[in-house]
Amino acid sequence: MRTLYTQLLLLISSIAVAQPQLLTLDEVVQMAKSQSISAKQAATQKQTSYWQYRTFQAGFKPQLSLDGSLPNFERSFIQVTQPDGTISFQPISNNNSVLNLSLSQNIAPTGGSVFVQKQIQRFDDFQRNNRLYNGIPFAVGLRQPLFQFNQMKWDRRIEPLKFEESNQFFIESMEKVTVSATGYYFDLLVAQVNLQIAEKNLSNNDTLYKIAQHKLELGKISQNDILQLQMGVLTAKKEFASARQNAEIASLSLRSYMGYRDDRKLELVVPTQITELTIDVQKALNEAFNNRSDAIAFRRKALEAQRDVDKARKDNGLNATLNAAFGLSNRGANLGDIYIRPQDREYLEVQFVLPIMTWGRAQARTETAKATQQLVTQTVEQDKLTFEQAIYTQVTLLQMLQQQVKLTAEADAIGQQRYQIAQNRFILSDLSVTDLGIAMQEKDRARRDAILALRDYWTAFYTIRLLTLYDFERNEKIKY
């Protein structure tokens, strides 16, 4: 009894495994978005952009750091010039350790930075058994570039655009996954339909050939018609073998793209339920320029071109830097002596570089930056026109394909009915083999045209979503 029960379980299990996996277009799209390599790469790229933006933001917040050298030991001979001008090499053995604690803050509008500092230095002279301390209990300072290019000011304008662009690019990448998954879906669906057609034609041709042999015995058909039908059977066998191979290849491609791990055979549902959409071109253009990363990139590129011109101008002129600091400092034999009546500590320095003769290099750099800015402006304008044209074309195409789907579906139904009538007429010896073959070809062509029309429609449907990042079914922006 146990053996019989086990065998029944194995039989049920094998039947369950043999059942094909029925998938709709929406299910394939969702699988591709959740587990395909392309979707995972898009998510990783979005995460990378997020942390890059966090790094940028952190640069404008106070930075606390501790630096120094501990220990800094040296034992050697050094050159010492004597009062009479001779040189003597004296032995040294010391440790000169320094610790510096500083809190700094960048100032974006001016491109400078301020800092608060605390420093302790200890010097041990092991040759003379002597120890000294030097320190800065408190100091505040400023580093301010003068007449220089302000990178921070431009970063604060450009980096948020880059981050916004990366967020929209992630949505676009997911919509691209949808378009790609749709293409693979219909590759397999067309292959499966071709396989069904080939299998049905093989069965029909074989049946008709057998009927024709019987009619030949009755003298109702010629030998030439028999040979033509026999040739049709052989052709149907070749087409069936080819269609089966193409279906296997298309199935592997779809599985690979959407990361499908199940061993069951895939069987796809024909997505005949289409959504009747009336899309206003101006609304599509507005949504595209509000949502697409390309539209954000247009602004970013213009700003980057302005930044490069500003950098070329200021890098070629007077460059100066003001360094100033004020605080307290002291020294002593003990660490605590540093904090007993410390003395004022002031520091002021202005460094500058002024190009005097550059043989036209400064002007050439500036003019190059201006020409590049002009080229970027022209390129962006052309990209905008191409962008608008692509949206207009896609909206028009979608409207046309909605009607095309209906027409090809009607032609498919008529083709199937006409072939069935032709087949019945042939059996009744009321139709020639040639006319039967024509009816079969028209039936197959109408079926393929219906599937290809659906493919074109769904591709256009998801492409308009990609171009605008807007869901026209729900009238809302696409978000993930």
Buried (B, 14 or more C-beta within 10 A) or exposed (E): EEEEEEEEEEEEEEEEEEEEEEBBBEBBBBBBBEEBEBBEEBBEBBEEBBEBBEEBEEEBEEBEEEEEEEEBEEEEEEEEEEEEEEEEEEEEEBBBBBBBBBBBEBBBEBBBBBBBBBBBBBBBBEEEEEBBBBBBBBBEBBBBBBEBBBEBBBBBBBBBBBBBBBBBBBBBBBBBBBBBBBBBBBBBBBBBBBBEBBBBBBEBBBEBBEBBEEBBEEEEBBEEBBEBBBEBBEBBBEBBEEBBEBBBEBBEBBBEBBBBEEEEEBBBBBBEEBEEEEBEBEBBBEBBBBBBBBBBBBBBBBBBBBBBBBBBBBBBBEBBBBBBBBBBBBBBEEEEBBEEEBEEBEEEEEEEEEEEEEEEEBEEBBEEBBEBBEEBBEEBEEBBEEBBEBBBEBBEBBBEBBEBBEEBBEBBEEBEEBBEEBBEBBBEEEBBBEEBBBBBEBBBBBBBBBBBBBBBBBBBBBBBBBBBBBEBEEEEEBEE
